[in-house]
Amino acid sequence: MGRITARRPVVRLRGEHRVERPDTLVVEEPLELRVDGKALAVTMRTPGHDVELAHGFLLTEGVISAGSDIAAARYCDGVDDEGANTYNVLDITLAEGVSPPETGVERNFYTTSSCGVCGKGSLEAIRLRTKHSPEADTVVVTSRTLTGLPDSLRAAQKVFDATGGLHAAALFTADGEMLVLREDVGRHNAVDKVVGWAVTHDRIPATGTVLMVSGRASFELAQKAVMAGIPILAAVSAPSSLAVDLAAESGLTVIGFLRGRSMNIYSRSDRVLVSDDRIDEDFGGSRSEDLVDGHAGRGLDEA
């Protein structure tokens, strides 16, 4: 898997047995994103699909609105001790007429959950800032389709199988067809790579799709979905309160605790059609919003 994984020595203890052997770890390296030669952001990421990551990041930050807004992307600078390119600095050239990032967009981010906004005014500002609001999207997804997404996501996580240390994000059609899956040490990077794929394949706004993530549905992930015009965000674990607030403000459907035949629908439940009789039987004919107790399965999400 090249630069995606690395081998390191490890001491394994199994009861009284001690074994020394190499282990496969996921690679984590910094990527500096530059726009027209000016440093914009640094993120810790798993190498691979860096151009998609850049496209997704720039779209979800509101710098671009389509792939045509980028004229070129090239690696530059950044050499190791032997003078070889580390491929850890990526410079994006904006197309003619595209405005550079606004003052204040520049940031270093090594964490994934600090959003820096709060209050209804800030949430409304995000809704107004996106050019691809999901609010009017009329897509409907069956509960049967949704309950199959986590298994599809997990089955496609090849690097996770080797390392056990990656987040995943995938974009599905309303019929459950996987369009793209990306893995990364950062949950926000995995989503940016998926959104970047959509940008480079001229699928923005990503109408009629479901974004499935392997962990929590944080504010940042909800924001990225809204900016990309994705109408449904589904997660195997819990959403944050701010993610749900943003979803309600922006017309995004947020689904949490999507495990087995169970799920919680926190916003825009009209997009989910309960199609499996077994769900009605299991939950006594409950409405889709009440399918799972809000505390079920807590503590299973990764950091």
C-alpha positions as a Python dict, from the first residue, in 0.01 Angstrom:
ca = {
    (1, 'M'): (0, 0, 0),
    (2, 'G'): (304, 224, -36),
    (3, 'R'): (296, 539, 175),
    (4, 'I'): (-48, 458, 315),
    (5, 'T'): (85, 201, 561),
    (6, 'A'): (414, 145, 744),
    (7, 'R'): (567, -140, 943),
    (8, 'R'): (681, -85, 1301),
    (9, 'P'): (803, -325, 1572),
    (10, 'V'): (554, -411, 1845),
    (11, 'V'): (555, -625, 2159),
    (12, 'R'): (234, -823, 2188),
    (13, 'L'): (124, -959, 2523),
    (14, 'R'): (-134, -1234, 2530),
    (15, 'G'): (-174, -1340, 2890),
    (16, 'E'): (173, -1459, 2995),
    (17, 'H'): (296, -1490, 2637),
    (18, 'R'): (520, -1218, 2493),
    (19, 'V'): (583, -1195, 2118),
    (20, 'E'): (791, -937, 1932),
    (21, 'R'): (689, -885, 1572),
    (22, 'P'): (629, -608, 1315),
    (23, 'D'): (286, -451, 1292),
    (24, 'T'): (117, -259, 1011),
    (25, 'L'): (24, 98, 1097),
    (26, 'V'): (-155, 365, 900),
    (27, 'V'): (72, 648, 786),
    (28, 'E'): (2, 997, 918),
    (29, 'E'): (182, 1291, 757),
    (30, 'P'): (116, 1666, 731),
    (31, 'L'): (-20, 1815, 411),
    (32, 'E'): (22, 2186, 357),
    (33, 'L'): (-236, 2332, 122),
    (34, 'R'): (-142, 2646, -65),
    (35, 'V'): (-361, 2860, -289),
    (36, 'D'): (-178, 3054, -558),
    (37, 'G'): (144, 3007, -364),
    (38, 'K'): (4, 3129, -31),
    (39, 'A'): (-19, 2887, 263),
    (40, 'L'): (-383, 2819, 352),
    (41, 'A'): (-400, 2520, 587),
    (42, 'V'): (-208, 2227, 728),
    (43, 'T'): (-381, 1900, 804),
    (44, 'M'): (-256, 1567, 932),
    (45, 'R'): (-373, 1313, 677),
    (46, 'T'): (-312, 970, 531),
    (47, 'P'): (-130, 1024, 199),
    (48, 'G'): (-332, 951, -111),
    (49, 'H'): (-609, 1131, -300),
    (50, 'D'): (-452, 1461, -195),
    (51, 'V'): (-591, 1648, -495),
    (52, 'E'): (-941, 1530, -405),
    (53, 'L'): (-878, 1638, -46),
    (54, 'A'): (-780, 1985, -166),
    (55, 'H'): (-1084, 2016, -392),
    (56, 'G'): (-1316, 1901, -115),
    (57, 'F'): (-1159, 2128, 145),
    (58, 'L'): (-1178, 2434, -79),
    (59, 'L'): (-1540, 2366, -170),
    (60, 'T'): (-1654, 2305, 187),
    (61, 'E'): (-1470, 2619, 300),
    (62, 'G'): (-1653, 2820, 33),
    (63, 'V'): (-1341, 2908, -167),
    (64, 'I'): (-1468, 2729, -482),
    (65, 'S'): (-1810, 2609, -596),
    (66, 'A'): (-1712, 2378, -883),
    (67, 'G'): (-1414, 2193, -1024),
    (68, 'S'): (-1380, 2452, -1300),
    (69, 'D'): (-1277, 2704, -1033),
    (70, 'I'): (-939, 2529, -1008),
    (71, 'A'): (-692, 2567, -1293),
    (72, 'A'): (-413, 2340, -1165),
    (73, 'A'): (-286, 2142, -868),
    (74, 'R'): (78, 2051, -822),
    (75, 'Y'): (312, 1928, -552),
    (76, 'C'): (597, 2160, -464),
    (77, 'D'): (883, 2209, -219),
    (78, 'G'): (896, 1968, 73),
    (79, 'V'): (1199, 1737, 53),
    (80, 'D'): (1325, 1470, 291),
    (81, 'D'): (1680, 1418, 423),
    (82, 'E'): (1780, 1261, 94),
    (83, 'G'): (1640, 1543, -117),
    (84, 'A'): (1339, 1347, -242),
    (85, 'N'): (1001, 1515, -269),
    (86, 'T'): (783, 1430, 31),
    (87, 'Y'): (464, 1517, -160),
    (88, 'N'): (341, 1695, 150),
    (89, 'V'): (296, 2042, -2),
    (90, 'L'): (20, 2092, -259),
    (91, 'D'): (-29, 2422, -440),
    (92, 'I'): (-367, 2498, -595),
    (93, 'T'): (-396, 2754, -873),
    (94, 'L'): (-740, 2911, -894),
    (95, 'A'): (-898, 2973, -1232),
    (96, 'E'): (-903, 3324, -1370),
    (97, 'G'): (-1170, 3535, -1205),
    (98, 'V'): (-1203, 3316, -894),
    (99, 'S'): (-1154, 3519, -579),
    (100, 'P'): (-882, 3406, -336),
    (101, 'P'): (-981, 3288, 13),
    (102, 'E'): (-1123, 3555, 237),
    (103, 'T'): (-914, 3684, 523),
    (104, 'G'): (-961, 3454, 818),
    (105, 'V'): (-1005, 3133, 621),
    (106, 'E'): (-641, 3047, 675),
    (107, 'R'): (-598, 2804, 960),
    (108, 'N'): (-389, 2523, 1101),
    (109, 'F'): (-613, 2240, 1214),
    (110, 'Y'): (-490, 1933, 1397),
    (111, 'T'): (-822, 1861, 1571),
    (112, 'T'): (-1146, 1757, 1409),
    (113, 'S'): (-1429, 1881, 1627),
    (114, 'S'): (-1364, 2249, 1703),
    (115, 'C'): (-1580, 2451, 1469),
    (116, 'G'): (-1537, 2800, 1607),
    (117, 'V'): (-1900, 2899, 1556),
    (118, 'C'): (-2203, 2901, 1779),
    (119, 'G'): (-2551, 3044, 1790),
    (120, 'K'): (-2834, 3066, 1541),
    (121, 'G'): (-2676, 3359, 1359),
    (122, 'S'): (-2363, 3159, 1274),
    (123, 'L'): (-2564, 2856, 1166),
    (124, 'E'): (-2780, 3069, 941),
    (125, 'A'): (-2468, 3228, 794),
    (126, 'I'): (-2347, 2884, 683),
    (127, 'R'): (-2685, 2808, 528),
    (128, 'L'): (-2673, 3134, 336),
    (129, 'R'): (-2309, 3087, 236),
    (130, 'T'): (-2355, 2756, 57),
    (131, 'K'): (-2442, 2767, -312),
    (132, 'H'): (-2572, 2409, -297),
    (133, 'S'): (-2825, 2399, -16),
    (134, 'P'): (-2981, 2052, 35),
    (135, 'E'): (-3306, 2200, 168),
    (136, 'A'): (-3509, 2152, -152),
    (137, 'D'): (-3374, 1804, -231),
    (138, 'T'): (-3674, 1567, -260),
    (139, 'V'): (-3476, 1242, -240),
    (140, 'V'): (-3636, 956, -44),
    (141, 'V'): (-3437, 661, 90),
    (142, 'T'): (-3587, 344, 232),
    (143, 'S'): (-3492, 221, 576),
    (144, 'R'): (-3392, -110, 416),
    (145, 'T'): (-3137, 70, 198),
    (146, 'L'): (-3001, 270, 491),
    (147, 'T'): (-2951, -32, 715),
    (148, 'G'): (-2735, -191, 448),
    (149, 'L'): (-2492, 102, 422),
    (150, 'P'): (-2272, 31, 728),
    (151, 'D'): (-2192, -321, 606),
    (152, 'S'): (-2115, -189, 257),
    (153, 'L'): (-1888, 75, 408),
    (154, 'R'): (-1704, -170, 628),
    (155, 'A'): (-1660, -428, 350),
    (156, 'A'): (-1485, -168, 132),
    (157, 'Q'): (-1237, -48, 399),
    (158, 'K'): (-925, -221, 270),
    (159, 'V'): (-673, -13, 463),
    (160, 'F'): (-873, -47, 786),
    (161, 'D'): (-848, -425, 746),
    (162, 'A'): (-468, -393, 748),
    (163, 'T'): (-433, -133, 1023),
    (164, 'G'): (-754, -95, 1224),
    (165, 'G'): (-681, 277, 1251),
    (166, 'L'): (-878, 470, 991),
    (167, 'H'): (-1198, 665, 954),
    (168, 'A'): (-1405, 609, 642),
    (169, 'A'): (-1659, 807, 444),
    (170, 'A'): (-1856, 699, 140),
    (171, 'L'): (-2110, 851, -95),
    (172, 'F'): (-2408, 636, -190),
    (173, 'T'): (-2700, 677, -425),
    (174, 'A'): (-3054, 661, -286),
    (175, 'D'): (-3063, 298, -402),
    (176, 'G'): (-2757, 206, -196),
    (177, 'E'): (-2500, 202, -476),
    (178, 'M'): (-2157, 310, -350),
    (179, 'L'): (-2015, 584, -569),
    (180, 'V'): (-1688, 638, -383),
    (181, 'L'): (-1519, 549, -53),
    (182, 'R'): (-1219, 715, 105),
    (183, 'E'): (-1024, 637, 423),
    (184, 'D'): (-808, 869, 633),
    (185, 'V'): (-676, 914, 986),
    (186, 'G'): (-890, 1230, 1003),
    (187, 'R'): (-1267, 1196, 972),
    (188, 'H'): (-1286, 1543, 815),
    (189, 'N'): (-1019, 1449, 561),
    (190, 'A'): (-1208, 1134, 460),
    (191, 'V'): (-1516, 1346, 393),
    (192, 'D'): (-1314, 1611, 207),
    (193, 'K'): (-1174, 1338, -19),
    (194, 'V'): (-1525, 1212, -93),
    (195, 'V'): (-1649, 1565, -163),
    (196, 'G'): (-1338, 1627, -372),
    (197, 'W'): (-1420, 1320, -579),
    (198, 'A'): (-1766, 1465, -641),
    (199, 'V'): (-1611, 1799, -738),
    (200, 'T'): (-1369, 1644, -986),
    (201, 'H'): (-1645, 1427, -1135),
    (202, 'D'): (-1881, 1723, -1181),
    (203, 'R'): (-2130, 1588, -924),
    (204, 'I'): (-2172, 1905, -719),
    (205, 'P'): (-2432, 1964, -590),
    (206, 'A'): (-2444, 1600, -482),
    (207, 'T'): (-2821, 1575, -501),
    (208, 'G'): (-2996, 1249, -424),
    (209, 'T'): (-2704, 1103, -229),
    (210, 'V'): (-2626, 974, 120),
    (211, 'L'): (-2296, 1049, 294),
    (212, 'M'): (-2212, 760, 528),
    (213, 'V'): (-1938, 803, 790),
    (214, 'S'): (-1779, 547, 1018),
    (215, 'G'): (-1786, 750, 1339),
    (216, 'R'): (-1975, 1045, 1481),
    (217, 'A'): (-2166, 1307, 1286),
    (218, 'S'): (-1987, 1619, 1407),
    (219, 'F'): (-2070, 1979, 1320),
    (220, 'E'): (-1781, 1993, 1076),
    (221, 'L'): (-1907, 1692, 881),
    (222, 'A'): (-2260, 1832, 871),
    (223, 'Q'): (-2120, 2161, 744),
    (224, 'K'): (-1929, 1983, 467),
    (225, 'A'): (-2243, 1796, 362),
    (226, 'V'): (-2442, 2121, 348),
    (227, 'M'): (-2172, 2296, 146),
    (228, 'A'): (-2164, 2008, -105),
    (229, 'G'): (-2541, 1986, -142),
    (230, 'I'): (-2559, 1637, 10),
    (231, 'P'): (-2912, 1587, 148),
    (232, 'I'): (-2853, 1298, 392),
    (233, 'L'): (-2572, 1240, 643),
    (234, 'A'): (-2569, 901, 816),
    (235, 'A'): (-2334, 784, 1091),
    (236, 'V'): (-2285, 467, 1290),
    (237, 'S'): (-2259, 672, 1610),
    (238, 'A'): (-2405, 989, 1758),
    (239, 'P'): (-2439, 1335, 1608),
    (240, 'S'): (-2343, 1641, 1806),
    (241, 'S'): (-2603, 1894, 1913),
    (242, 'L'): (-2456, 2160, 1687),
    (243, 'A'): (-2461, 1922, 1390),
    (244, 'V'): (-2833, 1867, 1446),
    (245, 'D'): (-2893, 2240, 1486),
    (246, 'L'): (-2716, 2307, 1157),
    (247, 'A'): (-2912, 2027, 990),
    (248, 'A'): (-3243, 2174, 1106),
    (249, 'E'): (-3136, 2517, 983),
    (250, 'S'): (-3014, 2389, 645),
    (251, 'G'): (-3258, 2112, 552),
    (252, 'L'): (-3007, 1830, 599),
    (253, 'T'): (-3125, 1488, 713),
    (254, 'V'): (-2904, 1357, 994),
    (255, 'I'): (-2918, 991, 1093),
    (256, 'G'): (-2725, 851, 1388),
    (257, 'F'): (-2671, 514, 1553),
    (258, 'L'): (-2721, 341, 1217),
    (259, 'R'): (-2653, -18, 1324),
    (260, 'G'): (-2823, -340, 1232),
    (261, 'R'): (-3187, -254, 1160),
    (262, 'S'): (-3187, 46, 1395),
    (263, 'M'): (-3134, 418, 1353),
    (264, 'N'): (-3221, 757, 1500),
    (265, 'I'): (-3338, 1030, 1263),
    (266, 'Y'): (-3265, 1374, 1405),
    (267, 'S'): (-3385, 1601, 1123),
    (268, 'R'): (-3588, 1587, 801),
    (269, 'S'): (-3730, 1240, 867),
    (270, 'D'): (-3959, 1286, 565),
    (271, 'R'): (-3671, 1163, 348),
    (272, 'V'): (-3672, 818, 513),
    (273, 'L'): (-3940, 568, 413),
    (274, 'V'): (-3984, 278, 654),
    (275, 'S'): (-3997, -12, 411),
    (276, 'D'): (-3905, -314, 622),
    (277, 'D'): (-4192, -483, 807),
    (278, 'R'): (-3944, -635, 1048),
    (279, 'I'): (-3856, -286, 1176),
    (280, 'D'): (-4223, -210, 1245),
    (281, 'E'): (-4260, -540, 1429),
    (282, 'D'): (-3940, -496, 1630),
    (283, 'F'): (-4033, -147, 1745),
    (284, 'G'): (-4408, -180, 1778),
    (285, 'G'): (-4486, 35, 1477),
    (286, 'S'): (-4283, 330, 1607),
    (287, 'R'): (-4229, 634, 1393),
    (288, 'S'): (-3890, 645, 1220),
    (289, 'E'): (-3776, 927, 1452),
    (290, 'D'): (-3817, 699, 1753),
    (291, 'L'): (-3662, 378, 1622),
    (292, 'V'): (-3378, 372, 1874),
    (293, 'D'): (-3337, 505, 2224),
    (294, 'G'): (-3102, 800, 2208),
    (295, 'H'): (-2858, 639, 2451),
    (296, 'A'): (-2829, 305, 2272),
    (297, 'G'): (-2479, 200, 2181),
    (298, 'R'): (-2300, 498, 2331),
    (299, 'G'): (-1931, 458, 2394),
    (300, 'L'): (-1863, 262, 2075),
    (301, 'D'): (-1745, 556, 1867),
    (302, 'E'): (-1377, 607, 1807),
    (303, 'A'): (-1194, 929, 1890),
}
